Amino acid sequence: MNFKIVFSKIRKNSISILLGGFLLLIVISPDAKVWLLQQLVSIGFFKAEIKKEGIEKSPIVASIHFTNSAGITNSTDDLKGKVIFINFWASWCPPCRAEMPSIVDLYRKLQHDNRFVFLFMNEDEDITKATAYLEENHYNIPLYKRSGNGSAEIFSGTLPTTIVLNKKGEIVLKQEGIAGYNTDEFMEQLEELL
């Protein structure tokens, strides 16, 4: 076997080999998939948007019951008069982990504004995995679990899913799949709901 010929073919196809290796890594490694999705979120490839026409057409009033870490159950019905941001996620879900930095950043910007409520609904079967993930990434966010099945208009099982309810409890955003939420445009759209 002539090593010069083999080496020459590798050099000619180096870009294809590197791209193939990168794609294989993305398929095999959840962390690599998270990194790639985070890059796409950061450049604005996945944007969250509350569309005016979605607010004006026949609004759907929906509610969901949830339990906090102390075991106290509440409902979104109890929070009417506030803008409610609900995110359904799981620690094992690469798209959920990829969008989490943008959601945590949005939460940090608005956490002291009592006109907004953030409900981080974890869908892990073992809540300790979610807690470990949050601690590992230094995400200091309130963790909730769904109580009962709730409304299919709010959550149909797709992860991640983000819902925004206006002050009347009407769904103004339902984003199934990854998106970036810490943009100035999205902040303005949330503030317009007040």
N, C-alpha and C positions, 0 to 999 in steps of 0.2 A: 504494500500500500504506500502510495506516495503522499507523505505528510504535507508537502508544499501545495499539492492540489486540494487536499482537505482544508488546510488553513486558508487558502485563497477563497474557497467556497464559503467558509464561515465568515470571512471578512466581507465578502460581497453581500451576504445575507444577514449581517449583524443587526441591522435595524429590525428585520422581521423576527429574528431570534429573540431579541430583547422585548419586542412588543408581545410576542407569543408567551414569553416567560412572565411578563407583567400580567397579561390576561389570565394565565394559569394561576398566578398568585392571588388575583382578585377572586377567582372562582373558589379556590381552596381555603383562603384565609379570611375569616370574618373581620378581623382587624384591618386588613388591607382594603376590604370592601367599605368599611366604615370610613377609612381615610379618604378613599376616592370620592365617596358621596359627600363628605364634609367639604372637599375642595369644590365640588360642583355647587353646593349650597353657598359657599363663600363668594363665588363669582356671580351668584344670582341666577343660576340655571333653574333652580326650584324656588319659586316665589309664592308667598302666601298673599292673597288679595281678597279683601272684602269688597265685592262688586255691588255698586249701588242698585243695579237692576235686581240682584238677588235679595236685597233688603225690601224693595218696593213690591215685588210680586207676592202673592198669597203666602204670608209668613206661617211657618210651622212653629207652634209653641210645643216645646218638649221638655221633659224633666228626667232626671236620673237620681237615684239614691246612691249615696257613697258613705264609706266608713273611714274615719281617720285612724291614726296610729293608736289612739287611746280607746278605740272600739266604739266611738260615738257615731251614730248614723244620722245623716242629714240628707236633704234633698236640694236640688237646684231651685225648687219652688220657694225654699226659704231664703234664697238669695236675690229674689227679684228686686230691681232697683239698682243692681250692680251689673257691670259687664263681666261675663264669666268666660274664662279661657280654659277649656278642658283639653287635655292631651292624654290619649290612651297609648301606652308604650309598654315594652318589656325589655329586660336587660339582655336577653338573647337575640334581639331583633336588630340587625345591622342598620337598617334605615332609621330606626328609633334612636339608636346611639349616635348616628351621624347628625340628626337634627337637634339633639339634646343641647349642645352648646348654644345654639341660637335661641332656643326656648328659655334656657336658664339665664341668658343675657337679657332677654325681654323681661323675665320675671324680676331680675335684680333691679332693672330700671323702674318697674312699676309696683314692687312689693309693698311699698309704704303708702301707696295711693289707695285708700279704702274704697274707692269707686270701682276697683277691679278685684276680681277673685280668680286665683289660679288653682285648678284642680288637676294634679298630676296623677292620673289613674293607672296604677300598675297592673299589668295582666300576667305577671309571673305567677306560677303556681306556688312557688316558695318565695315569700316576701323577703326572706333574708338575702336572697340573691340580688334583689333590687336594692336593698339597703346597702349591701356590700359594694355594688356598682356605684351608687351615689357617693358613698364615702371615699372610694378609690379615686373618683374624679373630682372630689371637693365640691359637689353639687349640694348645696344646702337648700333643699326645696321640700315642701310638705308632700307627704306621700299618702295616697288614698287608694282604696279598693272599691270596686263597684259592689253594691248590695242588690242582689236580685238581677234580673235580666235587663230591666230598664227599657228605654224606648229604642226601637230599631232605627229611628231617624237620627239618633245621636250616635249609636255605636252598633255596627253590623258585624264586627269581628276583624276588620282589616287593621293591621298595625303598620305604621303609626296612623292614628286618626286624630285630627284636631278639630274641635268645635268651638265656635264663639257664639255665645248667646247675648243678645242685647238686653237692655234693662227690663224689657217686658218678658224675657224668657224665650224670645224667638230666635231661631237659628239663622244667623247671618253669614256664617262660614262653616262649611263642612269640607275639610281637606283630608282625603284618604290618600295616604302616601306622604313622602318626605317633602318638607318645605323649609325655607328660611324665614324666621319670624322677627329677627332683631333689626330690621331695616327701618329707616326713618319713615318710609311710605306706609309700612304696616302700622307703625306707632300712630301716625296721623289718622289712619283709618279707624283704629281703636278709639282714639280720642273723639272722633266725630260721632261715636255711638253714645257719648255721655249726654 
